[in-house]
């Protein structure tokens, strides 16, 4: 799940409350939407990382047989340097890329 569309800051950014509650009219609703999207992003990243690291696993792992694999370390470092899912979700929400609807509108 590589996010090459736009640069997402990798550190904390102060946001205006007015910007966050503008799409929904309620700051709590906006935060709930961002949190659900961050969980989706996090789950996708975890699954992707698991698939990549699965190639390096062996069936006979023991404490004595542990060794370093440079590729595995590089993959892990790449994922550590990626922006956190909450930052990515917030950027997507503010850019209008997150679809959401109110349950009362479905009827």
C-alpha positions as CSV (number, residue, x, y, z in Angstrom):
1,X,0.0,0.0,0.0
2,X,2.5,2.5,-1.1
3,X,1.2,6.1,-0.8
4,X,3.0,8.0,-3.6
5,X,0.1,10.3,-4.4
6,X,1.1,13.2,-2.2
7,X,3.6,13.9,0.5
8,X,2.2,13.1,3.9
9,X,4.1,14.6,6.9
10,X,5.8,12.0,9.0
11,X,5.5,14.1,12.2
12,X,2.7,15.8,14.1
13,X,1.0,18.7,12.5
14,X,-1.3,21.2,14.3
15,X,-4.8,21.3,12.6
16,X,-7.5,23.8,12.8
17,X,-10.7,22.5,14.4
18,X,-12.7,24.4,11.8
19,X,-11.0,22.5,9.0
20,X,-11.7,19.1,10.6
21,X,-15.4,19.6,11.4
22,X,-16.3,21.4,8.1
23,X,-17.1,18.2,6.1
24,X,-19.4,16.7,8.7
25,X,-20.4,19.7,10.9
26,X,-19.4,17.8,14.0
27,X,-15.8,17.4,15.2
28,X,-16.5,14.1,17.0
29,X,-18.0,12.6,13.9
30,X,-15.0,13.7,11.8
31,X,-12.6,12.2,14.3
32,X,-14.6,8.9,14.3
33,X,-14.4,8.8,10.5
34,X,-10.6,9.5,10.5
35,X,-10.1,6.8,13.1
36,X,-12.0,4.2,11.1
37,X,-10.0,5.1,8.0
38,X,-6.7,4.9,10.0
39,X,-7.7,1.4,11.2
40,X,-8.3,0.4,7.6
41,X,-4.9,1.7,6.5
42,X,-3.2,0.1,9.4
43,X,-4.7,-3.3,8.7
44,X,-3.7,-3.1,5.1
45,X,-0.2,-2.1,5.9
46,X,0.1,-4.9,8.5
47,X,-1.1,-7.5,6.0
48,X,1.3,-6.2,3.4
49,X,4.2,-6.3,5.8
50,X,3.3,-9.8,6.9
51,X,3.2,-11.1,3.4
52,X,6.7,-9.6,2.7
53,X,8.2,-10.9,5.9
54,X,6.6,-14.3,5.4
55,X,9.2,-15.0,2.7
56,X,11.9,-14.9,5.4
57,X,10.3,-17.2,8.0
58,X,11.6,-20.7,8.5
59,X,9.8,-23.6,9.9
60,X,12.5,-24.5,12.4
61,X,12.9,-21.2,14.3
62,X,14.7,-21.4,17.6
63,X,16.6,-18.9,19.7
64,X,20.0,-20.4,18.7
65,X,19.2,-20.2,14.9
66,X,18.3,-16.6,14.8
67,X,20.3,-14.6,12.2
68,X,20.2,-11.2,10.6
69,X,18.8,-10.8,7.1
70,X,19.7,-7.5,5.5
71,X,16.6,-7.5,3.2
72,X,14.3,-8.2,6.1
73,X,15.8,-5.3,8.1
74,X,15.5,-3.0,5.1
75,X,11.8,-3.9,4.6
76,X,11.1,-3.3,8.3
77,X,12.9,0.1,8.2
78,X,11.0,1.1,5.2
79,X,7.7,0.5,7.0
80,X,8.9,2.3,10.1
81,X,9.7,5.4,8.1
82,X,6.3,5.5,6.5
83,X,3.8,8.1,7.8
84,X,1.6,6.8,10.5
85,X,-1.9,5.7,9.4
86,X,-3.6,8.5,11.4
87,X,-1.6,11.1,9.5
88,X,-2.5,9.5,6.2
89,X,-6.2,9.2,7.1
90,X,-6.3,12.9,8.3
91,X,-4.8,14.0,5.0
92,X,-7.2,11.9,3.0
93,X,-10.2,13.3,5.0
94,X,-9.1,16.9,4.6
95,X,-8.6,16.4,0.8
96,X,-12.1,14.9,0.5
97,X,-10.8,11.4,-0.5
98,X,-12.7,9.6,2.3
99,X,-16.2,8.4,1.5
100,X,-18.6,8.5,4.4
101,X,-22.4,8.6,4.9
102,X,-24.8,8.9,7.8
103,X,-26.9,5.8,8.6
104,X,-30.0,7.9,8.8
105,X,-29.6,8.9,5.1
106,X,-29.9,5.3,3.9
107,X,-33.7,5.1,4.4
